[in-house]
Amino acid sequence: MARSLFISGRTGDCSCADTKRRAMISYQSLNTLRPMNSCLTTRDYLLLQNCIEQGIDNSLLQSIVEMKIADAQVVFPDEIEEDIATEGSRIVYLVNGRRETTTLVHEPSEVSAQTLPVMSFLGIALIGMAVRDNAAFVTEEGALGHVSLRHVLFQPEAHRRTH
């Protein structure tokens, strides 16, 4: 059974300087999308928790991250299934039918054209997703979109177990 997550956007980090951009979704409607089923490693959970404690400038993203960590199943890194997207994973996903390949990163200094920050609307939707999971999300334009995780090409935790 596929799990469902939500929400999108490509920019942002813990400081989320883009406070003017607002998705066209009400805070009350966020609860209708719960639970946000995902599986996070203890490391990913703590990174997200740290961002919450530091404060995220974008209040919508803050609410989504809070829901993500509240609803997540948390496991030790050596117990995470290899088909789950974690920080540092190289993934292939479909967004509105368009195939994308990226690496999920946490540090803003690591963000490039080939990476996606975890602390973005799309990044927070993808972190913890398993292959074949689907998510409805709100695009930067405020339209409803769809994301589906297709492959995990590289996952740091799986790599450590085999090397």
Rosetta blueprint (number, residue, H / E / L):
1 M L
2 A L
3 R L
4 S E
5 L E
6 F E
7 I L
8 S L
9 G L
10 R L
11 T L
12 G L
13 D L
14 C L
15 S L
16 C L
17 A L
18 D L
19 T L
20 K L
21 R L
22 R L
23 A L
24 M L
25 I L
26 S L
27 Y H
28 Q H
29 S H
30 L H
31 N H
32 T H
33 L H
34 R L
35 P L
36 M L
37 N L
38 S L
39 C E
40 L E
41 T E
42 T H
43 R H
44 D H
45 Y H
46 L H
47 L H
48 L H
49 Q H
50 N H
51 C H
52 I H
53 E H
54 Q H
55 G L
56 I L
57 D L
58 N L
59 S H
60 L H
61 L H
62 Q H
63 S H
64 I H
65 V H
66 E H
67 M H
68 K H
69 I H
70 A H
71 D H
72 A L
73 Q E
74 V E
75 V E
76 F L
77 P H
78 D H
79 E H
80 I L
81 E L
82 E L
83 D L
84 I E
85 A L
86 T L
87 E L
88 G L
89 S L
90 R E
91 I E
92 V E
93 Y E
94 L E
95 V E
96 N L
97 G L
98 R E
99 R E
100 E E
101 T E
102 T E
103 T E
104 L E
105 V E
106 H L
107 E L
108 P H
109 S H
110 E H
111 V L
112 S L
113 A L
114 Q L
115 T E
116 L E
117 P E
118 V L
119 M L
120 S L
121 F H
122 L H
123 G H
124 I H
125 A H
126 L H
127 I L
128 G L
129 M L
130 A E
131 V L
132 R L
133 D L
134 N E
135 A E
136 A E
137 F E
138 V E
139 T L
140 E L
141 E L
142 G L
143 A L
144 L E
145 G E
146 H E
147 V E
148 S E
149 L E
150 R E
151 H E
152 V E
153 L E
154 F E
155 Q L
156 P H
157 E H
158 A H
159 H H
160 R H
161 R H
162 T H
163 H L
